[in-house]
Amino acid sequence: MFSAFAERDYVVLWSGAFISNVGTWIQSAALLWLIKDIFGSNSLVGAVNMANFLPVLFIVPFVSFFADRYNRRTIILIGQIVMMLGALALGIAASFQTDSKVVILITVSVIGVAFAFNFPAWQAILPDLVPRRDLMNAIAMSSAQWNLARFVGPAVAALILAISSATIAFYVNAISFLFVIGALLMVHPKRGAVPPPTQGMRRDIIDGYKYVWHRKWMVNLLIALAFMSFFGFSFLVLIPAVARDVLGRGAVAYGVMLSLVGLGAVVGAPLVTHLGRRYPERSIIKGSMLAFGLFLLAFALIQVFWISCIISVGLGLSFLMSATASNSVLQGCSDRLMRGRVVSLYIVTFIGVSALGGQFMGYLADARSTPFALALGAIVTIATGVVLFAFPSLIRQAATPKGEPVPFEPALGGEGNPEIPAQAVEPADQYFCEF
């Protein structure tokens, strides 16, 4: 369950990223609660969340080109530095009591742009740190690290909000970036040979779309994830409303529920690795997606705090399992030269679409009610899971081979890509999933 930790560079980067992500979740929890507390609007909470993640929708498909062609560690370093400066700017603005919507939205948007440039390289660097047999574990442990930070960060944020203010949370986040920057300077990713670009960015992006289009199961999986992200994962935007408006509680209850979502994800990370060695990813995706929808429906209907806390654990666990299995099979079945572009589509679906969903769900919660918005999201997510079970052929090929690698072949749908000899490719990537 922890095989990826045998690699020194992975451990170093995992540790630095964990500390930084704790700071990120401290800031995120404090900021969303601050917006809800000051303005009382679920739509504005959704707008701030969208400003942070909407750049992913428009930028990631283009910057994936850089993740495939240039030094991924350098790209990540630049992104981390910009996000650190953004957190510092939020702290300075809060110190001068500048709670203008415009200032907050612009600053968060800049952070979102840096995140959009950073994320494809971050996802694509994992196979450069571990052997292929440990890739799913590396992805799961990275998700666990992110969600362990989600467990710790909101709890710390609730404590900070209780004894001080959101200003301290922003400064804590800015300091936390120093740890991941230091970790990046210490690692040495083992990347195979990358041929020089023979065509422009536009051609490479189009080739990436063609590569996915020729694998219909990838298209079907991304569509299912889009529904889950838009209507399901966007529930995070409504947790402040659940705590304050539905349960009649304050920042501590909000921090506890958000932390328990992260706790569920932490439990789900080693579980999905264990199940992944026994069952194909497609089975994990379908089962966890359906479970997530059922947990979300219970979260919408049950208005008892301690029961909501238990359900929060289930939400984090089931969503982590579905997202990790999807990410793993998309990366594991992609040619190394296409991996950044395939990952970019996953990121757009997972994060960019959920940003739009958060805005929609916030508006719906203001127009109708928070339980109504959550119940609608649950029904759509359940329906998506049912469709995948009813029509197994939709993602039948979504399973990473468990046997020995097969000889390398050029990627399909990539006109203009030079043929790369097998010795120029990392042994971990000398295989393909069935088409």
N, C-alpha and C positions, 0 to 999 in steps of 0.2 A: 504493500500500500504506500510505501514511501521510497520506492526505488530511485526516483529522480534525485534524491538527496545524496546519492553516492557521487554526484558530480560537484566538484568544489565550486566552479563558477556559478552553477545554478543556486547553490546554497547562499553564496555571497549576494547575488542579485535578489534572490527571494527575501533575504533578511532586510536589505536596504529598502526594497519596495514595500515590505510590510510596515516598517516605521513610517515611511512617507504616506502610505495609504491610510494609516491610522489618522494622520494629520488631515488628509483629504476628507475622510468621513467626519472628523470633528468639524471641519469647516462646512461641509455640506449640510449636516444636521443642524448646526447653529444658524446657518443662513436661511434655510427653509422655514425653521421655526421663527426666526426674526421677521421674515416677510409676513408669515401668517399672523404673528402677534401684533405687528404694527398696522398692517393694512386689512387684515381679516378676510382676504380674498383667496379662494382656492385657485381662481383663474390666474392671479398674479404669481402664486407659488408655482403653477404650471409654466408660466411664462419665464420665470427665472430658471427653472429646470431646463426648459427648451432652449434658452439662450446659451446655457452651458453645453448642451449636447447636440443642438441642431446643426452646428458646423460639421459634425460627423457626416450628416446626410449629403452634404454638398462637396466637402473637401476630400474625404477619405478615398473615394474612387480614383481621384487624381494622384494623391500622394502615395498610393500603393505602388506606383511606378518607382518611386524613390526607395521604398522598402525592398523591392526586388533587385534594384540595380546598384545601390550605394550602401555605404557603411551604416548598418542599422544602429549600432551603438552610438554613433555621432548624431544621428537623427533623434534618438531618444534623449540624449544629453541636452540638445538644444530645446526640445520640448519641455523637459523638466525645469530648465532654467527660466523659461518664459512663464510657466505656471507658478513657479516660486515668486516671481516678480508680481504676478497677478494677485496672489494671496497677500503679499506685502501691501499692495495698493488697496485691497479691501480693508486691511487692518488700519492703514493710515486714514482712509476715508471714515471708518467707524470712529477712530480716535477724535476726529474733528466733528463728529456727529453729523456726517453727511449721509443721511439715509434717503437720498433722492433715488427714485426708481430708475431714472436715466443713468446715473452714475453706476448703480449696481448692475444694471443690465449690460452696459458697455463693458465693464470690467469682467463680468462673468463670460461675456461673449469672447473676449480676448483669450481668456483661459480655455474656453471651448475650442477655439481655433488651434491653439497649441496642442491641446489634447487630441484633436483630429489628426494633426500631423504626426503625433507621437504614437498613437495606438497601433496602426498597421505594423510599424517596425517592431513594436513591443511584442505583439503576437507572433510575428514571423521570426523573431530571434530565438524563441524557445527551442525549435529543432536544431539550432546552432549550438545549443548548450548540452543537450542530452542525446543519447542514441535513440534510434527509432522505437525500440521496444519499450522505452520509458516515456514516449511522447505523451500518451494519454495521461499518465501519472503526473508528468510535468505540468500539463494543462490543468489537471484537476487540483494539483497542489498550488498552482498560481491562483486559481479561482478560490481555493481555500484561504490563501493568504489575503486576497482581496476581501473575502467575506469574514475572515477572522478580524481584519481591520474594521469591517462594518460592524462587528460585534463590540469591539473595544471602543472605536471612535465615537459612536453616538452616546455610549455610556459616559465617556469622558466629557463629551459636549454637554450632556445634561448636567453633569457636576459643575462645569464651568459656568453654564447659564444660571445655575442655582446660586452660586457664590459670587459671580462676577458678571461678565457680559460677553456678547459675541465678539467683541474686539479682541479679547485674549485668544479666542478660538482661531481667528484669522492669523494672528502672529505665530501661534503654535504650528499651524499648517506650513507657514513659510519656512520655519526652522526645520521642519521634518524633511523637506526636500533635500537638505544637505546630505542626508544619509543615503538616499538612492543615487544622488550624483556621485558620492564617494564610491559606492558599490560599482557603478558603471565604469569608473576609472580603474577598478581593480580586476575586472573580468576580461577574458580574452576569448570571445566566441570562435568556435571552430567552423568556419564557413567554407564550403567548397568553392571551386573556381566559378566565377561569374563572367560570362562573355561580355565584351563591350557592346553597348547599344548599337543596333544596326538600323533602327527606325526611331521615329519620334514618340513622344509621350502619348499623343492621341492614338497612334497605331497600336501601341502596347496596351492601352486601356481597352480598345476595341477587341484586341486579341484575348484579353482577360474575360470579357463578356462572352465571347465566342466559346472560349474554353469551358465556361460554366454551362452555356446554352446547349452544348453537345452532350452534356451529362444531365439528362432530364431529372434524375433523382435529386441532384443538387438544387435545381430550380424549385422542385416541389418542396424540398426541405426548407429552403429560404422563404418561400411563401408561407408555409406553416409557422415558421418562426416570426414572420412579420405580423401575423394575426395575434400570436401569443405576446409579442412585445408591445404592440399598439394597445391591446385591450387588457393584457394581463400584467406585464412587468411595470406598466405605468402606475400600478397601485401604490408605489412608493411615494408618489406625489401627494397622495390622499392620506397618508398616515398622520400628518399633523392635524388634518380635519377629523379623522377618526378619534384621535386622542382628545382634542379640544371640544369639538361640536357633538360627536356621537357619545363618547364616554364621559364627557364633562371633566376631563383631567388636564394636567399641565405638562410642562416641559419634561419632567422626570418620566412620566408615563410614556410620552412620545419617544424619549430616548430608550426606554426599556423595550418597547415594541420593535423599534428599528434595530436595536442590538440583537434581539432574538431572531429576527430575519437572518442576520449575519450568522448567528449561532447555528441555525438550521443548515445554512450553506456550508459551514465548516464541517458539520457532521456528514453532509452529502458528498463532500469531496473524496474522502477515502472510500466511501460506499460505492460511488460510481466507478472508481478504479477497480474495486473488487468485483463488482458486477460485470465490468467491461471485459474481464478475463474469462467470464463464463457465458455471457450473452452478447449478441451483436448490438452495436450502437443503436440500430433502428428500433429494437425492442425497448431499450432504455428511454429513448426519445419519446416514443408513443406513451409508455406507461407513466413517465414522470410528467408529461404535458397534461395528460388527463387528471393526474393527481393534483397538479397545481391548480387546475380549474376548479376542482372540487373544494380544495382548501380555500380558494378565493371566494367561492360562493358562501362557505361557512363564515368567513371573515366579514362578509357583507351582512349576513342575517343575524349573527349572534353578537349581542351588545353587552357582554359581560367581560370585564377587563381581564381577569385571569384566564378565561377561555380564549380570548383574543390573543393573549400572549402565547398560549400553546399552539394556536393556529399559525401564528407568525413563524414559529420554528418550522412547521410543515411547509409553509410558503417558501421559505429560504431553501430548505432541503430539496423540494421538488423542482424548483426553478433552476437551481445550480446543476442538478443532475441532467436536466434537459439541455441546458445551454452548453455544459461541458461535453456531453456526448456529441452534440451537433458540431461544436468547434473541433473536437478531436477527429471526427470522421471527415470533415471538410479539409482539414489540414493533412490528415494522414493519407487521403486519397488524391492529393494534389501534387503535381510535379513541382520540384523545388523552385524552378524559375517562374512558376505561376502562383506560388503559395501566397505571396503578399497581396496579389490582386483578388484571389479567392477569399482570403481573410478579410479584405476590405469590404467585400459584399456581406460577409457575416457581420462585420462591425456596423455597417449601415443598417442592416436589418435588426440587429440586437439593440443598438443604442440610438441611432438616428430616428428610427421609426418609433421607438418608445418615447422619445422626446416629443414628437407630434402627438402621440397618444396621451402623454401626461397633460398637455395643454387641453386636448379634447375632454379628457376625464375631469380636469379641474373645472372647465366650463360647464360640463354636465352636472357636476356636483353642486355648483352654484345655482344652476337653472332648476334642477330637481332636488336631489339630495345625495349625500355621500354614499349611503347604502345602495341607492339606485344605480349610481355609476359603477360601483364595485360589482354589483350583481350582474349588470350588463356585460362587463368585462369577463366575468366568470363564465357566463353562458356561452359567449363566443369562443373562449379558450377550450371549454369542454367540448363544444361542437367540433373544433379543429382536431382535438385528440380522437374523437369518435370517428371522424372521416379517415384519419390515418389508420385506425384499426379496421375500419370497414373496407378500405381499399389498400391492402398491404403492398400492392405493386407500385404505389406512388413513391415509396422510399426503400424498396426492396434491396437496392444496391448500396444502401447506406451502412456499410460494415467494413471495417479495416481488416485486411487479411491477417490471420494469426500465424501463418506459416512463414517459410523462408522467402526472402525477396526474389522477385523475378528480374531478368535483365532489363536494363533501362531502355526505354523507347522514347522518341520525341513526343511531345504533348500534342494531342489533337486540337484542332481549331486554332492554332497559333501561327498563322501564315507570317512569314518573315523572320520567325525565330530560327537561328542557326541550329543545326544538329550538333548536340554536345556529345562527345565521346563518353563512354561509361566511366572511364577513369577520372573524368573531370567532375563527376558528381559524387557527393558523399554516399557511402554505402547505405546509410540510413534511408536514402531517398530512391534507391534503385528498385522501386516497385510501384504497382498501380492497383487500384481497386477495380472490380469488374465494372464494365460499362453497361 
